[in-house]
Amino acid sequence: MKVIALIAHDRCKKDMVNFARVHSVQLRDHALIATRTTGGMLEQELGLTVECVLSGPQGGDLQIGAQIAEGKIAAMIFLRDVLTAQPHEPDITALLRICDVHNVPVATNLATAELVMRSLG
């Protein structure tokens, strides 16, 4: 069982729920961690079991980044709203950087999210 991190900016949360709905059977075979609002939506709408950390602006991105640095997370799907300025942009940049440093696959849009799911089997 691998741990998959799921994060979505506000304007992308519906896309994350729809993505998870399509992949719910496969996602149930893995441990899931998500920022609070995204994780809550996945639990409520799809019945997935999700470990929820703080919301992104409150430090959830950093909490997930720490788990990536500790080798606990196998992949991350982070649906980003790149057209809206994010007040916690430095945290987002740090999170993406830690994925690169630790060679963790990260998807930032639905097309790459599909590829990450295929790679997890």
C-alpha positions as CSV (number, residue, x, y, z in Angstrom):
1,M,0.0,0.0,0.0
2,K,1.4,3.4,-1.0
3,V,0.5,6.8,0.4
4,I,-0.8,9.3,-2.1
5,A,-1.1,13.0,-1.2
6,L,-4.1,14.8,-2.7
7,I,-4.3,18.6,-2.7
8,A,-6.5,21.0,-4.7
9,H,-6.8,24.8,-4.7
10,D,-10.4,26.1,-4.1
11,R,-11.3,26.5,-7.8
12,C,-10.0,22.9,-8.5
13,K,-11.7,21.0,-5.7
14,K,-14.6,19.8,-7.8
15,D,-12.1,18.6,-10.4
16,M,-10.3,16.6,-7.6
17,V,-13.6,15.1,-6.4
18,N,-14.5,14.1,-10.0
19,F,-11.0,12.7,-10.6
20,A,-11.2,10.7,-7.3
21,R,-14.6,9.4,-8.2
22,V,-13.3,8.0,-11.5
23,H,-10.3,6.4,-9.7
24,S,-12.1,5.6,-6.4
25,V,-11.5,1.8,-6.7
26,Q,-7.8,2.3,-7.2
27,L,-7.5,5.0,-4.5
28,R,-9.2,2.7,-1.9
29,D,-6.2,0.4,-2.3
30,H,-3.8,3.1,-1.0
31,A,-3.5,5.3,2.0
32,L,-4.6,8.9,1.3
33,I,-3.5,12.1,2.9
34,A,-4.9,15.5,2.0
35,T,-5.2,19.1,3.1
36,R,-8.3,19.6,5.3
37,T,-10.9,20.9,2.9
38,T,-10.0,18.7,0.0
39,G,-9.8,15.6,2.3
40,G,-13.1,16.5,3.9
41,M,-14.8,16.7,0.5
42,L,-13.3,13.3,-0.6
43,E,-14.5,11.7,2.6
44,Q,-18.0,13.3,2.5
45,E,-18.7,12.9,-1.2
46,L,-17.0,9.6,-2.0
47,G,-16.6,7.9,1.4
48,L,-12.9,7.6,1.0
49,T,-10.7,7.3,4.1
50,V,-8.4,10.3,4.2
51,E,-5.8,11.5,6.7
52,C,-6.5,15.2,6.8
53,V,-3.8,17.7,7.7
54,L,-4.3,21.5,8.1
55,S,-5.5,23.5,5.1
56,G,-2.8,24.6,2.8
57,P,-2.7,28.3,3.9
58,Q,-2.5,27.2,7.5
59,G,0.5,24.9,7.0
60,G,-1.0,21.7,5.5
61,D,1.3,22.0,2.4
62,L,4.3,22.1,4.8
63,Q,3.0,19.1,6.8
64,I,2.7,17.0,3.6
65,G,6.1,18.3,2.5
66,A,7.6,17.0,5.8
67,Q,6.1,13.5,5.1
68,I,7.6,13.6,1.6
69,A,11.0,14.4,3.1
70,E,10.6,11.5,5.5
71,G,9.9,9.1,2.6
72,K,6.3,8.4,3.6
73,I,4.6,9.6,0.5
74,A,4.9,7.8,-2.9
75,A,3.1,10.3,-5.1
76,M,1.3,13.6,-5.0
77,I,-1.6,15.0,-7.0
78,F,-1.8,18.8,-6.6
79,L,-4.5,20.4,-8.8
80,R,-3.3,24.0,-8.8
81,D,-5.2,27.1,-9.8
82,V,-2.4,28.8,-11.6
83,L,-4.6,31.7,-12.7
84,T,-5.2,33.0,-9.2
85,A,-2.5,34.4,-6.9
86,Q,-2.1,32.2,-3.8
87,P,-1.1,34.0,-0.5
88,H,0.9,31.0,0.5
89,E,2.9,30.7,-2.8
90,P,6.2,30.2,-1.0
91,D,4.8,27.1,0.7
92,I,3.6,25.7,-2.6
93,T,7.0,26.3,-4.2
94,A,8.6,24.5,-1.2
95,L,6.3,21.6,-1.6
96,L,7.0,21.2,-5.3
97,R,10.7,21.5,-4.6
98,I,10.7,18.8,-1.9
99,C,9.0,16.5,-4.4
100,D,11.8,17.2,-6.9
101,V,14.5,16.7,-4.2
102,H,13.1,13.3,-3.1
103,N,12.1,12.2,-6.6
104,V,8.4,11.9,-5.8
105,P,6.1,12.0,-8.8
106,V,3.8,15.0,-8.7
107,A,0.9,15.9,-10.9
108,T,-0.3,19.4,-11.1
109,N,-3.1,19.0,-13.6
110,L,-5.6,16.3,-14.6
111,A,-3.5,15.0,-17.5
112,T,-0.5,14.2,-15.4
113,A,-2.7,13.0,-12.6
114,E,-3.9,10.3,-15.0
115,L,-0.4,9.3,-15.7
116,V,0.5,9.1,-12.0
117,M,-2.5,6.9,-11.3
118,R,-1.4,4.6,-14.1
119,S,2.1,4.3,-12.7
120,L,0.8,3.3,-9.3
121,G,-1.0,0.3,-10.8
